[in-house]
Amino acid sequence: MAEEPAADPEDWSSELAQLELELKRLGWQREQESSYLERAFGHPSRSRLTTYADLLAYLQALAGLEPGSDPANAAIPLRRRDLLLQCDQLMSQLNWDAGKGREYLEQQFNLNSRQQLSDSQLLHFNMLLESEWINTES
């Protein structure tokens, strides 16, 4: 039987402390953080990150940046809901229903739900779907 994804923790204090350390490492002030948050999440305030997944995506994105990175040019994180939307769009372009998508997921990852994929696996799954779509177009 497939494992359910772990529930979000109630206490995010260690992640928020880590976030402060990353911002210090980058040398970013509040204005720079606000600029980056606006680009990445559509709002300039960390307090508006209301899902644990978004907080982790933000933290992971910052960890991958070099000190002194310009927030106007720094890579923004891929968010899980965006990856799922992209997956839905690709399956629609392929004219696949949920059953066909699940069958393909089982072939590629030996899993029966996209929810069981990590974000990087979901990105990889989308790339596989895109390759399928390109192959059908040519």
C-alpha positions as CSV (number, residue, x, y, z in Angstrom):
1,M,0.0,0.0,0.0
2,A,1.3,3.5,-0.9
3,E,2.4,5.8,1.9
4,E,0.5,9.0,2.5
5,P,2.7,12.1,2.3
6,A,3.8,13.3,5.7
7,A,1.6,16.0,7.3
8,D,3.1,19.5,7.5
9,P,4.7,20.2,10.9
10,E,2.9,22.7,13.2
11,D,6.1,24.3,14.2
12,W,8.1,26.0,11.4
13,S,10.5,27.8,13.7
14,S,13.7,25.8,12.7
15,E,12.9,26.5,9.0
16,L,12.4,30.2,9.7
17,A,15.7,30.3,11.6
18,Q,17.4,28.6,8.7
19,L,15.8,31.1,6.4
20,E,17.4,34.0,8.4
21,L,20.8,32.3,8.2
22,E,20.4,31.9,4.4
23,L,19.5,35.6,4.0
24,K,22.5,36.6,6.1
25,R,24.7,34.4,4.0
26,L,23.4,36.0,0.8
27,G,23.8,39.4,2.3
28,W,20.2,40.3,1.5
29,Q,18.4,43.1,3.3
30,R,14.5,43.2,3.6
31,E,14.2,45.1,0.4
32,Q,16.1,42.5,-1.6
33,E,14.1,39.7,0.1
34,S,10.9,41.5,-0.8
35,S,11.9,41.9,-4.4
36,Y,12.7,38.1,-4.7
37,L,9.5,37.1,-2.9
38,E,7.5,39.2,-5.3
39,R,9.1,37.5,-8.3
40,A,8.9,34.0,-6.9
41,F,5.6,34.0,-5.0
42,G,3.7,37.1,-6.2
43,H,3.9,39.0,-2.9
44,P,6.7,40.8,-1.1
45,S,6.2,39.4,2.4
46,R,7.5,36.2,3.9
47,S,4.6,36.2,6.3
48,R,2.3,35.5,3.2
49,L,4.0,32.1,2.7
50,T,1.2,30.1,4.1
51,T,2.1,26.6,3.0
52,Y,4.9,24.6,4.4
53,A,5.8,23.4,0.8
54,D,6.2,27.1,-0.3
55,L,8.5,27.8,2.7
56,L,10.6,24.8,1.9
57,A,10.8,25.7,-1.8
58,Y,11.9,29.3,-0.8
59,L,14.5,27.9,1.6
60,Q,15.8,25.5,-0.9
61,A,16.0,28.2,-3.6
62,L,18.0,30.5,-1.3
63,A,20.3,27.7,-0.3
64,G,21.2,27.2,-4.0
65,L,22.2,30.9,-4.5
66,E,25.6,32.4,-4.3
67,P,26.3,35.1,-1.7
68,G,25.7,38.5,-3.3
69,S,23.2,37.2,-5.8
70,D,21.0,39.8,-7.3
71,P,17.3,39.0,-6.3
72,A,16.2,40.5,-9.6
73,N,18.1,37.7,-11.5
74,A,18.2,34.9,-9.0
75,A,16.5,31.6,-10.0
76,I,13.1,31.3,-8.5
77,P,11.8,28.0,-7.1
78,L,9.5,25.7,-8.9
79,R,6.4,25.3,-6.8
80,R,4.6,22.0,-6.5
81,R,1.2,23.4,-7.5
82,D,2.8,24.9,-10.6
83,L,4.4,21.5,-11.4
84,L,1.0,19.8,-11.0
85,L,-0.7,22.4,-13.2
86,Q,2.0,21.9,-15.9
87,C,1.5,18.1,-15.6
88,D,-2.3,18.5,-16.1
89,Q,-1.7,20.8,-19.2
90,L,0.7,18.3,-20.7
91,M,-1.6,15.4,-20.2
92,S,-4.4,17.5,-21.8
93,Q,-2.2,18.2,-24.8
94,L,-1.5,14.5,-25.1
95,N,-5.3,13.8,-24.9
96,W,-4.6,11.5,-21.9
97,D,-7.2,10.9,-19.2
98,A,-6.2,10.3,-15.5
99,G,-6.1,6.5,-16.2
100,K,-3.6,6.9,-19.0
101,G,-1.5,9.3,-16.9
102,R,-1.5,6.9,-14.0
103,E,-0.5,4.0,-16.3
104,Y,2.4,6.0,-17.6
105,L,3.4,7.0,-14.1
106,E,3.5,3.4,-13.1
107,Q,5.6,2.5,-16.1
108,Q,8.1,5.3,-15.4
109,F,8.2,5.4,-11.5
110,N,6.4,2.3,-10.3
111,L,4.0,4.6,-8.4
112,N,0.3,5.1,-8.8
113,S,-0.1,8.7,-7.8
114,R,1.7,12.0,-8.6
115,Q,1.4,12.9,-4.9
116,Q,4.0,10.2,-4.2
117,L,6.6,12.0,-6.3
118,S,9.1,14.4,-4.9
119,D,9.2,17.8,-6.6
120,S,12.3,16.8,-8.6
121,Q,10.6,13.6,-9.6
122,L,7.5,15.5,-10.6
123,L,9.6,17.9,-12.7
124,H,11.2,14.8,-14.3
125,F,7.8,13.3,-15.0
126,N,6.7,16.5,-16.7
127,M,9.8,16.4,-18.9
128,L,8.9,12.8,-19.9
129,L,5.4,13.9,-20.7
130,E,6.8,16.8,-22.7
131,S,9.0,14.4,-24.7
132,E,5.9,12.2,-25.4
133,W,4.1,15.3,-26.6
134,I,7.0,16.3,-28.9
135,N,7.2,12.8,-30.3
136,T,3.5,12.8,-31.1
137,E,3.8,16.2,-32.8
138,S,6.6,15.2,-35.1
